[in-house]
Amino acid sequence: MVASLDQARSAKAEAVKEFSRFGEVVGVGIVKLDDGYGLKVNLKQLADDDASLPQSVWGVPTRCEIVGAIRKL
């Protein structure tokens, strides 16, 4: 799957909706991949450890990381 920067930007809001089903989304960013762009979704925690997370949103590849709570330093 190859996604342009504009496609990745357009898919960010939808990624928040999609990944919110699996846990609290604390951030979504755009990442450069070998052949285009993707989204990195940061979750506070997974609601279900056996959940099957989406591999893409609107054709844009996604990567997910469990990062815990985001707080001010």
C-alpha positions as CSV (number, residue, x, y, z in Angstrom):
1,M,0.0,0.0,0.0
2,V,1.4,3.4,-1.0
3,A,-0.2,6.5,0.5
4,S,0.6,10.1,-0.3
5,L,1.1,12.8,2.4
6,D,-2.3,14.3,1.5
7,Q,-4.0,10.9,1.9
8,A,-2.3,10.4,5.3
9,R,-3.4,13.8,6.5
10,S,-7.0,13.1,5.4
11,A,-7.1,9.8,7.2
12,K,-6.0,11.1,10.6
13,A,-9.4,12.0,12.0
14,E,-10.9,8.7,10.8
15,A,-8.0,6.8,12.4
16,V,-8.9,8.4,15.8
17,K,-12.5,7.1,15.3
18,E,-11.4,3.6,14.2
19,F,-8.8,3.1,17.0
20,S,-11.0,4.6,19.7
21,R,-12.9,1.3,19.6
22,F,-9.7,-0.4,21.0
23,G,-8.6,2.0,23.7
24,E,-8.0,5.7,24.4
25,V,-6.2,7.4,21.5
26,V,-3.6,9.8,22.9
27,G,-2.0,10.8,19.6
28,V,-1.9,10.2,15.8
29,G,1.0,11.2,13.7
30,I,2.2,10.9,10.1
31,V,5.2,8.7,9.5
32,K,7.4,8.3,6.4
33,L,7.5,4.8,5.1
34,D,9.8,3.3,2.5
35,D,7.3,3.9,-0.3
36,G,5.1,6.7,1.0
37,Y,3.4,7.7,4.2
38,G,1.5,6.0,7.0
39,L,-0.1,6.8,10.4
40,K,1.3,6.0,13.8
41,V,-1.5,5.7,16.4
42,N,-0.6,6.0,20.1
43,L,-3.0,4.3,22.5
44,K,-3.0,4.7,26.3
45,Q,-3.8,1.0,26.6
46,L,-5.7,-1.7,24.8
47,A,-9.2,-2.5,26.1
48,D,-8.8,-6.1,24.9
49,D,-5.3,-7.7,24.5
50,D,-6.7,-10.1,21.8
51,A,-8.1,-7.2,19.7
52,S,-7.2,-7.3,16.0
53,L,-6.2,-3.7,15.1
54,P,-6.7,-2.2,11.7
55,Q,-3.7,-2.4,9.4
56,S,-4.9,0.6,7.4
57,V,-7.4,3.4,7.4
58,W,-8.8,4.6,4.1
59,G,-5.9,2.8,2.4
60,V,-3.2,4.5,4.5
61,P,-1.1,1.9,6.4
62,T,-1.2,2.2,10.2
63,R,1.2,1.3,13.0
64,C,0.0,1.2,16.6
65,E,2.0,1.6,19.8
66,I,0.8,1.4,23.4
67,V,2.4,4.4,25.1
68,G,0.5,4.9,28.3
69,A,-0.7,8.2,29.6
70,I,0.7,11.4,28.1
71,R,1.5,14.0,30.8
72,K,3.3,17.2,31.2
73,L,6.9,17.1,32.4
